[in-house]
């Protein structure tokens, strides 16, 4: 990740307006002592949620879990790249390396935590739909279907 922040801009779409004030982000929970790289991940997640206009002031603990899990997953991926995913014993038996098992487990944990924090496209779409915010990309084929429905002669049947 680069030292500079990701440039985010929030634009209003389809007649929607953006909130009048900025969305507040939580501070890391007490006693967690995030490293410098973990603080960058924390800022990236909070900036992403704020740019999406999602309230997350009470999400400090889940974000902390995601930050630590993501950081550990990155370390495990580096270990896999450097040491390989499999080990071979003296008698020729090949098995998954412990760091490869960690990488797989951590990726699975992220797959469970990210949607809970609205950090995946489907979860963000679902939350926006529940909030009544209409996205311009929910139905990519709406124009085509409407065109077909307006021309009964083009329909089969």
C-alpha positions as semicolon CSV with decimal commas, in nm:
position;residue;x (nm);y (nm);z (nm)
1;X;0,000;0,000;0,000
2;X;0,127;0,344;-0,083
3;X;0,199;0,598;0,188
4;X;-0,044;0,839;0,034
5;X;-0,415;0,807;0,086
6;X;-0,645;0,668;-0,177
7;X;-0,827;0,958;-0,348
8;X;-1,196;0,915;-0,270
9;X;-1,474;1,143;-0,380
10;X;-1,841;1,101;-0,306
11;X;-2,079;1,221;-0,570
12;X;-2,455;1,242;-0,562
13;X;-2,639;1,032;-0,816
14;X;-2,996;1,008;-0,946
15;X;-3,119;1,305;-0,749
16;X;-2,970;1,184;-0,424
17;X;-2,782;1,427;-0,205
18;X;-2,482;1,359;0,008
19;X;-2,501;1,413;0,385
20;X;-2,434;1,766;0,497
21;X;-2,149;1,670;0,728
22;X;-1,864;1,422;0,714
23;X;-1,916;1,068;0,840
24;X;-1,724;1,022;1,165
25;X;-1,476;0,738;1,203
26;X;-1,394;0,566;1,532
27;X;-1,058;0,567;1,701
28;X;-0,890;0,229;1,746
29;X;-1,008;0,049;2,060
30;X;-0,801;0,088;2,375
31;X;-0,511;-0,152;2,435
32;X;-0,488;-0,266;2,073
33;X;-0,157;-0,087;1,998
34;X;-0,171;-0,093;1,619
35;X;0,157;-0,091;1,430
36;X;0,227;0,176;1,168
37;X;0,119;-0,052;0,882
38;X;-0,194;-0,156;1,074
39;X;-0,280;0,212;1,128
40;X;-0,257;0,264;0,751
41;X;-0,499;-0,027;0,700
42;X;-0,729;0,122;0,969
43;X;-0,727;0,458;0,792
44;X;-0,792;0,297;0,453
45;X;-1,096;0,105;0,586
46;X;-1,239;0,406;0,769
47;X;-1,181;0,632;0,468
48;X;-1,355;0,378;0,244
49;X;-1,657;0,358;0,474
50;X;-1,670;0,737;0,510
51;X;-1,645;0,783;0,132
52;X;-1,943;0,550;0,098
53;X;-2,136;0,766;0,348
54;X;-2,180;0,470;0,583
55;X;-2,201;0,533;0,954
56;X;-1,931;0,329;1,127
57;X;-1,855;0,520;1,447
58;X;-1,950;0,214;1,657
59;X;-1,754;-0,034;1,444
60;X;-1,419;0,007;1,617
61;X;-1,387;-0,351;1,743
62;X;-1,489;-0,524;1,417
63;X;-1,258;-0,296;1,221
64;X;-0,975;-0,382;1,462
65;X;-1,035;-0,754;1,404
66;X;-1,036;-0,699;1,028
67;X;-0,716;-0,492;1,044
68;X;-0,530;-0,757;1,246
69;X;-0,663;-1,043;1,031
70;X;-0,575;-0,863;0,708
71;X;-0,226;-0,780;0,834
72;X;-0,167;-1,143;0,938
73;X;-0,298;-1,263;0,599
74;X;-0,053;-1,035;0,416
75;X;0,233;-1,175;0,627
76;X;0,120;-1,533;0,556
77;X;0,102;-1,459;0,182
78;X;0,459;-1,326;0,193
79;X;0,569;-1,644;0,371
80;X;0,400;-1,856;0,104
81;X;0,571;-1,659;-0,171
82;X;0,911;-1,688;-0,003
83;X;0,897;-2,045;0,133
84;X;0,638;-2,213;-0,088
85;X;0,302;-2,364;0,004
86;X;0,415;-2,725;0,052
87;X;0,689;-2,903;0,242
88;X;0,841;-3,239;0,161
89;X;0,950;-3,469;0,441
90;X;1,264;-3,681;0,436
91;X;1,074;-3,982;0,305
92;X;0,920;-3,783;0,018
93;X;0,578;-3,714;0,173
94;X;0,446;-3,372;0,064
95;X;0,215;-3,173;0,292
96;X;0,081;-2,821;0,324
97;X;0,314;-2,587;0,512
98;X;0,184;-2,434;0,838
99;X;0,208;-2,081;0,697
100;X;0,005;-2,190;0,392
101;X;-0,265;-2,327;0,622
102;X;-0,258;-1,994;0,810
103;X;-0,296;-1,804;0,482
104;X;-0,596;-2,016;0,381
105;X;-0,760;-1,983;0,725
106;X;-0,703;-1,606;0,742
107;X;-0,847;-1,556;0,392
108;X;-1,154;-1,750;0,501
109;X;-1,188;-1,534;0,814
110;X;-1,165;-1,219;0,601
111;X;-1,436;-1,361;0,378
112;X;-1,660;-1,377;0,684
113;X;-1,565;-1,041;0,842
114;X;-1,558;-0,812;0,536
115;X;-1,930;-0,843;0,449
116;X;-2,022;-0,785;0,814
117;X;-1,840;-0,451;0,799
118;X;-1,997;-0,362;0,463
119;X;-1,661;-0,390;0,288
120;X;-1,775;-0,595;-0,011
121;X;-1,974;-0,479;-0,312
122;X;-2,272;-0,712;-0,246
123;X;-2,294;-0,610;0,121
124;X;-2,267;-0,240;0,031
125;X;-2,539;-0,280;-0,232
126;X;-2,764;-0,459;0,017
127;X;-2,716;-0,189;0,281
128;X;-2,780;0,090;0,034
129;X;-3,095;-0,086;-0,085
130;X;-3,213;-0,124;0,276
131;X;-3,143;0,247;0,332
132;X;-3,346;0,336;0,024
133;X;-3,048;0,464;-0,172
134;X;-3,087;0,373;-0,538
135;X;-2,767;0,283;-0,714
136;X;-2,731;0,352;-1,081
137;X;-2,587;0,007;-1,139
138;X;-2,823;-0,231;-0,958
139;X;-2,983;-0,354;-1,280
140;X;-2,746;-0,339;-1,574
141;X;-3,008;-0,465;-1,818
142;X;-3,305;-0,247;-1,715
143;X;-3,282;-0,027;-2,027
144;X;-3,270;-0,330;-2,255
145;X;-3,567;-0,497;-2,082
146;X;-3,769;-0,175;-2,091
147;X;-3,694;-0,135;-2,461
148;X;-3,809;-0,491;-2,531
149;X;-4,126;-0,443;-2,325
150;X;-4,214;-0,125;-2,515
151;X;-4,207;-0,311;-2,847
152;X;-4,458;-0,596;-2,822
153;X;-4,393;-0,699;-3,184
154;X;-4,034;-0,780;-3,090
155;X;-4,142;-1,014;-2,808
156;X;-4,180;-1,380;-2,879
157;X;-4,488;-1,567;-2,801
